[in-house]
C-alpha cells in the first residue's frame, strides 16, 4: 500500500509493524515458491528455472567439494561474484562461506593452499616449529 505522505506511511508502519509482518509471513508461507523466485530474481537475477537447470547440470552437487544436496541440511547456495553480480555455480554452505571468508580472492586462496601444503605444525610439547 503506497501513501503520498511518507510521514504518514512511517507512522502507520511503526504502529502496525507486527500486523504487517504477520501478513507478510502468511503471504510468503502461502506463496513460498513465488516468494523464493522473486528473491532470486531480485538478488541474483535468475529464476527458479535457472536454478533448477544449474542444479541438473551439477547433478545436484556442490561445484567445489561435490557433496550431494541430499546429504545437506540446506539447499545449495547460489555463488556469485560480488563485484560483477554474475552467478558462478551452486555451492554447499561450507564452500560458499569458505570463499566468502577469503573475500573471493584467488591470491588468498593460493596462499592458504601453500600453507596447508607445507604440512608443518606447532607442537606444544617441544615448543618449536616443525618443518
C-alpha positions as CSV (number, residue, x, y, z in Angstrom):
1,X,0.0,0.0,0.0
2,X,1.6,3.2,-1.2
3,X,1.0,6.5,0.6
4,X,1.7,10.0,-0.8
5,X,2.7,11.3,2.6
6,X,5.9,9.5,3.7
7,X,5.5,10.6,7.3
8,X,2.0,9.0,7.5
9,X,3.4,5.8,6.0
10,X,6.2,5.7,8.5
11,X,3.9,6.3,11.5
12,X,1.5,3.7,10.1
13,X,4.3,1.1,9.8
14,X,5.5,1.7,13.3
15,X,2.0,1.5,14.7
16,X,1.2,-1.7,12.7
17,X,4.6,-3.3,12.4
18,X,3.6,-6.7,13.9
19,X,0.4,-6.9,11.9
20,X,2.3,-6.1,8.7
21,X,5.0,-8.7,9.5
22,X,2.3,-11.3,10.2
23,X,0.6,-10.6,6.9
24,X,3.9,-10.8,5.0
25,X,4.8,-14.1,6.7
26,X,1.4,-15.6,5.9
27,X,1.8,-14.5,2.2
28,X,5.3,-15.9,2.0
29,X,4.2,-19.2,3.5
30,X,1.3,-19.5,1.1
31,X,3.4,-18.4,-1.9
32,X,6.8,-19.8,-0.9
33,X,7.8,-20.8,-4.5
34,X,6.8,-17.4,-5.9
35,X,8.4,-15.6,-2.9
36,X,11.7,-17.5,-3.5
37,X,11.6,-16.9,-7.2
38,X,11.1,-13.1,-6.6
39,X,14.1,-13.1,-4.1
40,X,16.3,-15.0,-6.6
41,X,15.4,-12.5,-9.4
42,X,16.0,-9.5,-7.1
43,X,19.2,-10.7,-5.5
44,X,20.9,-12.8,-8.3
45,X,19.0,-12.0,-11.5
46,X,18.0,-15.7,-12.0
47,X,14.7,-17.6,-11.8
48,X,13.9,-20.8,-10.1
49,X,14.0,-22.4,-13.5
50,X,17.6,-21.1,-13.9
51,X,18.5,-22.5,-10.5
52,X,17.0,-25.9,-11.4
53,X,19.0,-26.0,-14.7
54,X,22.2,-25.3,-12.8
55,X,21.2,-28.0,-10.2
56,X,20.6,-30.5,-13.0
57,X,23.9,-29.7,-14.8
58,X,25.8,-30.1,-11.5
59,X,24.0,-33.3,-10.8
60,X,22.7,-31.9,-7.5
61,X,26.3,-31.5,-6.2
62,X,28.4,-28.6,-4.8
63,X,30.6,-27.3,-7.6
64,X,33.6,-27.4,-5.2
65,X,33.5,-30.3,-2.9
66,X,31.0,-32.5,-4.7
67,X,28.7,-33.2,-1.7
68,X,25.2,-34.0,-2.9
69,X,22.2,-31.9,-1.9
70,X,20.5,-34.9,-0.2
71,X,23.4,-35.0,2.3
72,X,22.9,-31.4,3.3
73,X,20.6,-29.7,5.7
74,X,20.2,-26.6,3.5
75,X,19.7,-26.1,-0.2
76,X,22.7,-25.4,-2.4
77,X,23.7,-21.8,-2.3
78,X,23.9,-19.5,-5.3
79,X,27.5,-18.4,-5.6
80,X,28.1,-15.1,-7.3
81,X,30.8,-12.6,-8.0
82,X,30.3,-9.8,-5.5
83,X,31.9,-7.2,-7.9
84,X,30.0,-8.1,-11.1
85,X,27.0,-9.8,-9.6
86,X,27.4,-12.7,-12.1
87,X,26.3,-16.1,-10.9
88,X,29.0,-18.7,-10.9
89,X,27.6,-22.0,-9.6
90,X,25.8,-23.7,-6.8
91,X,27.8,-24.5,-3.6
92,X,27.2,-26.1,-0.3
93,X,27.0,-23.7,2.6
94,X,30.5,-24.6,3.9
95,X,32.2,-24.0,0.5
96,X,30.2,-20.8,0.0
97,X,31.2,-19.4,3.4
98,X,34.8,-20.5,2.8
99,X,35.0,-18.5,-0.4
100,X,33.4,-15.5,1.4
101,X,35.9,-15.8,4.2
102,X,38.7,-15.3,1.7
103,X,36.8,-12.4,0.0
104,X,36.7,-14.4,-3.2
105,X,40.5,-13.7,-3.5
106,X,42.3,-16.2,-5.7
107,X,45.6,-14.8,-4.2
108,X,44.5,-15.5,-0.6
109,X,43.2,-19.0,-1.6
110,X,46.5,-19.8,-3.2
111,X,48.3,-18.7,0.0
112,X,46.0,-20.9,2.0
113,X,46.7,-23.8,-0.3
114,X,50.5,-23.2,0.1
115,X,50.1,-23.0,3.8
116,X,48.2,-26.3,4.0
117,X,50.7,-27.9,1.6
118,X,53.7,-27.2,3.9
119,X,52.4,-29.8,6.4
120,X,54.2,-28.1,9.3
121,X,52.5,-27.6,12.7
122,X,53.3,-26.1,16.1
123,X,54.0,-28.8,18.7
124,X,53.2,-27.6,22.2
125,X,55.3,-30.5,23.6
126,X,58.6,-29.2,22.4
127,X,57.7,-25.6,21.7
128,X,59.2,-25.3,18.3
129,X,58.1,-25.1,14.7
130,X,58.5,-28.3,12.7
131,X,59.4,-28.2,9.0
